[in-house]
Amino acid sequence: MRLDYFIANASALSRRDAKRAISAGLVQVDGQVCRKAGSPVAPESAITLDGQPLALPGDRYLMLHKPEGVISATTDSQQPTALDLLPADVRPGLHIAGRLDADTTGLLLLTTDGQWSHRITSPRVNCPKTYRATLSEPISSGAIALLEKGVTLRNESRPTSPARVERLEDRLIDLTISEGRYHQVRRMLAAVGNHVEGLHRWRIGAVTLDPDLSPGQYRELTAAEVERLA
């Protein structure tokens, strides 16, 4: 995290005032005055403002309803990112726990807690994610059986882990997977001769997307939701 972000989040100063305090020599990092607002701050650094020690508030956990056309990145010069949807004062320190491609909508988790996000995204943990897929063709019972057994994706030799499939309508399914391969859901459906026309992630582990959140909106996770994914 940049020093000016740290000061703004650990004190009552705005980011502009934090920069002024840094330039004025009021900030020390590990006992040394630092006048560079963009200096990176290590987690173990001791930082003071006008002689008073500072500490960041506790970790933050958010859910975001990602709209179509927004990429799962912290910064990008060409396309809008998930973090662009958040107020500027909320963004510092946040990263994305489990990405979605630009054409996929739905539940995106953001946090400042690296260990928590690792537990969600690590292949060793197998945290299930559920996607609602709109298909170009009705799905057959045979295709569902293949998906639930595991399919071999194009240009790969190792089959996917078994998925769970719930047929909601002829061309609408809920597909639950515990892996995170590149464009996995779309490629799995292609492997059984179908095509995904729309994709929406609505559940990660035991946490579901809040139905009150419109695309582009976010809220803090409750303590119970954080614990369910811990």
GIRAKA-V112478 format. One line per field, one symbol per residue. burial: I if it has 16 or more other ideal C-beta (glycine too) atoms within 10 Angstrom, else O. A space follows every 50 residues. Layout:
burial->???
This chain:
burial->IIIIIIIIIIIOIOIOOIIOIIOOOIIIIOOOOIOOIOOOIOOOOOIOIO OOOOOIOOOIIIIIIIIOOIIIIOOOOOOOIIIIIIOOOIIIIIOIIIOI OIOIIIIIIIIIIOOIIOIIOOOOOOIOIIIIIOIOOOIOOOIIOIIOOO IOIOOOOOOIOOIOIOOOOOIOIIIOIIOOOOOIIIIIIOIOOIOIOOII IIIIIOIOIOOOOOOOOIOOIOOOIIOOIO
